[in-house]
Amino acid sequence: MAGPARGRVTVDVEECKGCGLCVEACPPKCLELTPELSAYGVHPARYTGQDCTGCGICFYCCPEPGAITVYRRLAPAKRAGDAGEGARSAQETKGGEHAAAL
């Protein structure tokens, strides 16, 4: 994938049941099951740290509410002359570089 990742994923290992649905559903294959067992005796999912598109498919297919959070990178701000008066820069919006998407 060219350029920086357009998103990132956090997985709550206390909520993840290690079913692997998110790993199988992830188009860029940026999730994997950890080799270590959690306190519940399962292999929870983890983000590899690269290639996330921020699509949210992992979030939607996960059977555990709250186990996966997807953050999408904010689109670069358009120039004032290109976007009109309503444009805001990424620093002006709440969330910094990544804003919670799902």
PyMOL commands that set and color helices and strands:
alter all, ss='L'
color gray80, all
select helices_A, chain A and resi 21-25+57-61+80-83
alter helices_A, ss='H'
color red, helices_A
select strands_A, chain A and resi 7-11+31-33+45-47+68-73+98-100
alter strands_A, ss='S'
color yellow, strands_A
deselect
rebuild
show_as cartoon
